[in-house]
Amino acid sequence: MQAPRTRHARPSTQRAPEPDPPVADELADPWLWDIFQNLDLGEDVKVEYIQDTIVVRGTPSRWHEQVAIWLADQFKAPCEARGLERATGGGLEPLPGPAKSIRPDLLIYDPSSLTSPETWDVTPSHALLVAEVVSVSSTGADRTHKPLSCAQAGIPLYLYVDRFATPQTVNLLSEPGPDGYQHRETALAGPGGAKLSIPDPFGIILDLTTLPMP
């Protein structure tokens, strides 16, 4: 279902809804975490650790990949200007809270303090933006668990494309804190959509009318 055709739609600015209570950072199952740390299923499989569960996802849909590439392209110029790097599928760990290890659809980070060019997993202190494209199997994780963990880690921005919302939206979460992100901006996506302003250090405006939609 496409978003309504509104010629001059504007993003809505509002306080983020009350998040779930913070999750204790202790591992409920250290043995399972150890298995996860040594698991290697190849590059074509996304493996994450969320709520003491090893989550394995296969190859995403064509649309999912198109949106991830679209997002990466939007951030290309500001990242190149500021010496930042973009990763599609790179790992982010260790995080506090429910999502301890994730592989975002787009991760933007400062590479200056990475110790090796072979490093693939980024620590949260280097991350500036996490972006996810919500899929059928990840609605709860992408909307709730991952943003809570990213906020608790102090990552400045969390962005997610939600085609399962009615209407379809793009959501930008900011002002991270121990209880989650404190600010949310929501804009309609696809034909008839809106524009969404991304603050510093990016300073760009996403034209969501050009975002690929199924």
C-alpha positions in Angstrom: 0.0 0.0 0.0 1.5 3.3 -1.0 1.4 6.5 1.0 -1.4 9.0 0.2 -0.5 11.5 -2.5 0.0 14.8 -0.6 1.7 17.4 -2.7 3.2 19.3 0.2 3.5 16.7 2.9 5.8 17.7 5.8 7.5 15.6 8.4 5.8 15.4 11.7 7.9 16.3 14.8 7.0 14.8 18.1 8.3 13.3 21.3 9.2 9.7 20.9 6.7 7.3 22.6 7.7 5.9 26.0 10.2 3.1 25.3 10.2 -0.3 26.9 12.0 -0.3 30.3 15.8 -0.7 29.9 17.0 -4.2 29.8 19.7 -5.3 32.2 23.1 -5.6 30.6 24.0 -8.9 32.1 24.1 -11.9 29.8 21.4 -14.3 30.7 23.2 -17.1 28.8 27.0 -16.5 28.6 27.4 -20.0 27.0 25.1 -19.0 24.1 26.9 -15.6 23.7 30.2 -17.5 23.5 28.8 -19.8 20.7 27.6 -16.6 18.9 31.1 -15.1 19.1 32.6 -18.1 17.4 29.8 -18.7 14.8 30.7 -18.4 11.1 27.9 -19.0 8.6 29.5 -17.1 5.7 29.0 -13.6 4.3 25.6 -14.3 2.7 23.9 -14.8 6.1 23.1 -12.0 8.6 23.6 -13.2 12.2 22.6 -11.0 15.2 22.3 -11.5 18.9 19.0 -10.0 20.3 17.3 -10.8 23.6 19.7 -13.7 24.3 18.7 -15.3 21.0 20.9 -16.0 18.0 19.0 -14.5 15.1 19.8 -15.8 11.6 18.4 -14.2 8.5 19.0 -15.1 4.9 19.3 -13.0 1.7 17.0 -10.0 1.9 14.4 -9.2 -0.8 15.2 -7.2 -3.9 13.3 -4.2 -2.6 15.1 -4.4 0.8 18.5 -4.2 -1.0 17.3 -1.3 -3.2 16.4 0.8 -0.2 19.7 0.0 1.6 21.6 1.1 -1.5 19.4 4.2 -1.9 20.2 5.2 1.7 23.9 4.6 1.3 23.9 6.8 -1.8 22.2 9.7 0.0 24.9 9.8 2.6 27.8 9.4 0.2 28.7 13.1 -0.3 28.6 14.2 3.4 30.6 11.1 4.4 33.3 11.7 1.8 33.5 15.4 2.9 34.0 14.5 6.5 36.1 11.3 6.2 33.4 9.0 7.4 32.8 5.5 6.2 29.6 3.7 5.2 29.0 -0.1 5.7 26.1 -2.1 4.5 26.0 -5.3 6.5 28.9 -4.4 8.9 28.7 -5.6 12.4 28.1 -3.3 15.5 29.0 -4.7 18.9 29.0 -4.9 21.8 25.8 -3.0 22.6 24.1 -2.7 25.9 20.5 -3.9 26.4 18.5 -6.3 24.3 20.4 -6.1 21.0 24.0 -6.9 21.9 25.3 -7.5 18.3 23.6 -6.3 15.2 24.4 -6.0 11.4 22.6 -2.8 10.3 21.5 -2.3 6.7 23.6 0.9 6.8 26.1 1.9 9.4 28.0 5.2 9.3 31.1 5.4 11.5 34.3 7.3 12.1 37.2 5.0 11.0 40.0 7.2 12.5 40.3 5.1 15.6 39.9 1.6 14.1 43.0 -0.4 14.8 43.2 -2.5 11.6 41.9 -2.3 8.0 40.8 -5.9 8.5 38.4 -4.9 11.2 34.8 -5.5 10.2 32.9 -5.1 13.5 32.6 -1.5 14.6 32.4 -0.5 18.3 29.4 1.7 19.3 31.7 4.6 20.2 32.7 5.0 16.5 29.1 4.9 15.2 27.3 8.0 14.1 24.2 6.6 12.4 22.5 3.2 12.3 19.8 2.6 9.6 17.5 -0.4 9.2 15.0 -1.4 6.5 12.1 -3.2 8.4 11.3 -6.6 7.1 8.6 -9.1 8.0 10.9 -11.0 10.3 12.5 -8.0 12.0 9.6 -5.6 12.9 10.0 -5.8 16.6 13.8 -5.8 16.6 14.1 -2.8 14.1 11.4 -0.7 15.8 12.1 -1.4 19.5 15.1 -3.6 20.5 17.8 -2.2 18.2 17.0 1.5 18.8 16.9 1.0 22.6 20.4 -0.6 22.5 21.8 2.0 20.1 20.4 4.8 22.3 21.9 3.3 25.5 25.2 3.1 23.6 25.0 6.8 22.8 24.8 6.5 19.0 23.5 9.9 17.9 21.0 8.8 15.2 18.9 5.8 14.4 16.9 5.7 11.1 14.5 3.1 9.9 12.3 2.6 6.8 9.0 1.1 7.8 6.9 -0.2 4.9 4.7 -2.1 7.3 3.4 1.1 8.9 0.2 2.6 7.5 1.0 4.7 5.7 4.6 3.8 4.9 7.1 6.0 6.7 10.8 6.8 7.4 11.6 7.5 11.1 14.5 9.4 12.5 15.3 8.9 16.2 17.7 11.3 18.0 18.8 12.5 21.4 19.9 9.1 22.8 19.7 8.4 26.5 19.5 5.4 28.9 15.7 5.1 28.4 15.9 5.3 24.6 15.8 8.0 22.0 14.0 11.1 23.2 13.0 12.6 19.9 11.4 11.3 16.7 10.7 12.7 13.3 8.4 10.7 11.0 7.8 11.4 7.3 5.8 9.7 4.6 7.7 7.6 2.1 7.3 6.9 -1.6 5.2 8.8 -4.2 3.5 11.8 -2.5 5.9 11.6 0.4 7.9 14.2 2.2 11.4 15.4 2.9 13.3 14.5 6.1 16.1 16.6 7.4 19.2 14.8 8.8 21.2 16.9 11.2 24.9 17.4 11.6 27.4 16.0 11.0 25.5 15.1 7.8 23.4 18.2 7.1 21.4 16.7 4.3 17.7 16.5 3.3 16.3 13.1 2.2 13.7 13.4 -0.6 11.5 10.5 0.3 9.5 10.8 -2.9 12.5 9.1 -4.7 12.8 6.2 -2.2 12.2 2.9 -3.9 8.9 1.4 -2.9 7.5 -2.2 -3.6 
